[in-house]
Amino acid sequence: MPFTDPMADGPAIQAGGLRALKGGETLEKTLHLVRDFRAHDADTPIILMGYYNPIYIFGVERFLAEAKDAGVDGLIVVDLPPEEDDELCLPALSQGIAFIRLATPTTDDARLPAVLKNTAGFVYYVSVTGVTGVATPDFNVVASAVSRLKRHTSLPVAVGFGVKTPEHAAAIAAGADGVVVGSALVEAVRQSLDGEGRATPGTVKAVTDLVSALAAGVRRGRAAA
């Protein structure tokens, strides 16, 4: 869900969001994309990720009703802490839409119960302190953090931020239940665009080739675990 001020995101997603907004993308159009996808695929989970401001402007009740109708399974809204669960988390859960919470390297054992309390679907572990797509995580530290999270929750743990290559994906997948890749895919799109920022015949292949390579890395990592 593109937003003008994505404070947790690095340059790739910042630029991608601005391209999307310049191209006329809106939250309503994003929900239409979900509906179009659901017309052909009723099974693949769909999670919308973004920030609260566009949802607040759209209207929480309207957004949740339309998201549920469109076929959205979960939300990741990075700027709503547990103290604000009444805003969106609890209403989403009441509609059967999972609210996926982020845990970070600074989420200590005292804070973790609040983070996990109303989390559904999976826990998203942020592998670095900082914004998306910039620093490369220390995979040994990540493995230790994932093990700690698993002692506190039965939910799957997915890891993101800074995962760029199949080798990164393999290292993460050796301990985590899922690998989240965003910036690298957005960057693959950017590199495939023409001089006016429009998609080219190579855009889809640029994305699917990277996804295939990342998926192969995940499978290697799981096999080695």
matplotlib code that plots the C-alpha trace (Angstrom):
import matplotlib.pyplot as plt

x = [0.0, 2.1, 2.5, 4.3, 6.3, 7.3, 9.5, 10.6, 11.6, 14.8, 15.5, 14.2, 10.7, 10.6, 11.2, 8.8, 6.1, 6.5, 6.5, 3.2, 1.6, 2.8, 1.2, -2.1, -2.1, -4.5, -5.6, -8.9, -7.0, -4.9, -8.0, -9.2, -5.9, -6.7, -10.2, -8.7, -6.2, -8.9, -10.9, -8.2, -6.7, -8.8, -6.0, -2.8, -2.7, -2.6, -1.2, -1.3, 1.7, 2.0, 1.2, -1.8, -2.4, -3.9, -6.2, -7.2, -8.1, -10.0, -11.9, -11.1, -14.5, -14.8, -11.3, -11.8, -15.1, -13.7, -10.5, -12.4, -14.7, -11.7, -10.0, -7.3, -6.0, -3.7, -2.2, 1.2, 0.9, 4.3, 3.5, 0.8, 2.3, 0.5, -0.7, -2.9, -4.5, -8.0, -7.3, -7.0, -5.6, -8.6, -11.1, -9.2, -9.1, -12.8, -13.3, -11.1, -8.1, -4.8, -2.8, 0.9, 3.2, 6.9, 9.5, 12.9, 16.4, 15.5, 12.3, 13.5, 11.8, 9.9, 8.4, 7.8, 4.5, 2.9, 4.1, 2.8, -0.5, -2.8, -0.5, -2.0, -0.7, 3.0, 5.6, 7.7, 11.2, 13.1, 16.6, 18.5, 18.1, 17.3, 15.2, 14.5, 16.8, 20.1, 22.1, 22.9, 21.9, 24.3, 22.8, 24.1, 22.5, 19.3, 19.3, 19.6, 16.8, 14.5, 15.2, 14.3, 11.0, 10.1, 10.4, 7.7, 5.2, 3.9, 3.3, 5.6, 8.5, 9.3, 12.5, 12.9, 14.9, 18.1, 17.5, 18.7, 20.1, 19.5, 22.4, 20.8, 17.5, 19.2, 20.9, 17.6, 15.5, 17.8, 16.2, 13.1, 9.7, 9.6, 11.8, 10.5, 12.0, 10.7, 13.4, 15.3, 12.1, 11.2, 14.7, 14.4, 11.3, 13.1, 16.0, 13.6, 11.7, 12.1, 13.4, 10.0, 9.6, 7.1, 7.2, 8.9, 8.6, 11.4, 9.7, 7.8, 10.7, 13.0, 10.8, 10.0, 13.6, 14.6, 11.7, 12.7, 16.3, 15.2, 12.8, 15.7, 17.7, 15.0, 14.7, 18.5, 18.3, 15.4, 17.2, 20.3, 18.5]
y = [0.0, 3.0, 6.0, 9.3, 8.9, 5.3, 5.8, 2.2, 1.8, 2.4, 4.1, 1.3, 1.1, 4.9, 5.4, 2.6, 4.1, 7.5, 5.9, 4.1, 7.3, 9.3, 6.6, 7.1, 4.2, 4.5, 2.3, 1.7, 0.6, -1.7, -3.4, -3.8, -5.5, -8.0, -8.6, -9.2, -11.7, -13.5, -14.0, -16.4, -17.6, -18.3, -20.0, -18.0, -15.8, -12.0, -9.7, -5.9, -4.1, -0.4, 2.5, 3.6, 7.0, 5.8, 3.4, 6.1, 8.5, 5.7, 4.9, 1.9, 0.3, 0.8, -0.4, -3.6, -4.4, -3.9, -5.7, -8.7, -8.7, -8.4, -11.4, -10.0, -12.4, -10.2, -6.8, -5.5, -1.9, -1.0, 2.2, 0.9, -0.3, -2.7, 0.3, 1.3, -2.1, -0.6, 1.5, -1.3, -4.6, -5.7, -4.5, -6.5, -9.6, -9.3, -9.4, -12.5, -10.6, -11.4, -8.6, -9.4, -7.7, -6.9, -7.8, -6.1, -6.5, -4.1, -6.1, -7.5, -10.2, -7.5, -6.0, -9.2, -10.3, -7.0, -7.5, -11.1, -10.6, -9.9, -11.1, -13.5, -15.3, -15.1, -12.9, -10.8, -10.4, -7.4, -8.6, -5.3, -2.1, 0.4, 0.7, -1.9, -3.0, -1.3, -3.3, -7.0, -8.9, -10.9, -14.3, -15.9, -13.1, -13.6, -17.3, -16.7, -14.1, -16.5, -19.2, -16.8, -15.8, -19.4, -20.0, -17.4, -18.2, -21.1, -18.8, -19.1, -16.6, -14.9, -12.8, -9.7, -6.5, -6.7, -10.0, -9.5, -12.7, -16.5, -17.0, -14.6, -16.5, -19.8, -18.5, -17.2, -20.2, -22.6, -21.3, -19.3, -20.4, -17.7, -15.3, -11.8, -10.0, -6.6, -4.1, -6.5, -7.2, -3.5, -2.8, -5.5, -3.8, -0.4, -1.7, -3.2, 0.1, 2.3, 5.9, 7.2, 4.8, 2.5, -1.3, -3.1, -6.6, -7.6, -6.4, -9.6, -11.8, -9.7, -10.3, -14.0, -14.8, -13.3, -15.0, -18.3, -17.8, -16.8, -19.7, -22.1, -20.5, -21.1, -24.7, -25.1, -23.5, -25.7, -28.8, -27.9, -27.2]
z = [0.0, -1.2, 1.1, 0.8, 4.0, 4.5, 7.6, 8.0, 4.4, 2.6, -0.8, -3.0, -1.5, -1.0, -4.7, -5.6, -3.5, -5.1, -8.6, -7.7, -6.4, -9.4, -11.6, -9.9, -7.4, -4.5, -1.6, -3.5, -6.6, -4.5, -3.2, -6.8, -7.6, -4.8, -6.2, -9.7, -8.3, -6.3, -9.4, -10.6, -7.3, -4.2, -2.2, -2.2, 1.0, 0.4, 3.0, 2.6, 4.1, 4.7, 7.1, 9.0, 7.4, 4.1, 6.0, 8.5, 5.7, 3.8, 7.0, 9.1, 9.0, 5.3, 4.7, 6.7, 5.0, 1.5, 2.4, 3.6, 0.6, -1.7, -0.1, 2.0, 4.6, 6.7, 7.4, 8.3, 9.5, 10.7, 12.6, 14.9, 18.2, 20.5, 22.6, 19.6, 19.0, 19.3, 16.2, 13.7, 15.1, 17.2, 14.5, 11.9, 14.0, 14.6, 10.8, 10.5, 9.1, 10.7, 12.1, 11.8, 14.2, 13.8, 16.4, 16.1, 17.5, 20.3, 21.3, 24.6, 26.8, 28.7, 25.6, 23.7, 25.4, 24.4, 20.8, 20.6, 22.5, 19.5, 16.7, 14.2, 11.1, 11.8, 13.5, 11.3, 12.7, 11.5, 11.0, 11.3, 13.2, 10.5, 7.3, 4.6, 1.9, 3.1, 5.6, 5.4, 8.5, 10.7, 10.1, 13.3, 15.3, 13.4, 14.0, 17.7, 17.7, 15.8, 18.4, 21.2, 19.5, 19.0, 22.7, 23.3, 20.5, 18.5, 15.5, 12.5, 12.4, 9.1, 8.7, 6.5, 6.0, 4.1, 2.4, -1.2, -2.6, -2.8, -0.4, 2.1, 1.7, 2.3, 5.5, 6.9, 5.9, 7.8, 11.0, 10.2, 8.9, 6.1, 4.3, 3.4, 0.4, -0.6, -1.6, -3.9, -5.9, -6.1, -7.3, -9.9, -11.2, -11.3, -13.2, -15.9, -16.5, -19.5, -19.5, -18.5, -15.6, -17.4, -17.4, -20.3, -21.8, -19.4, -16.2, -15.4, -16.2, -14.0, -11.0, -11.7, -12.3, -8.9, -7.1, -8.6, -7.4, -4.0, -3.7, -4.6, -1.9, 0.6, -0.3, 0.1, 3.5, 4.6, 3.4, 5.3, 8.5]

ax = plt.figure().add_subplot(projection="3d")
ax.plot(x, y, z, "-o")
ax.set_aspect("equal")
plt.show()
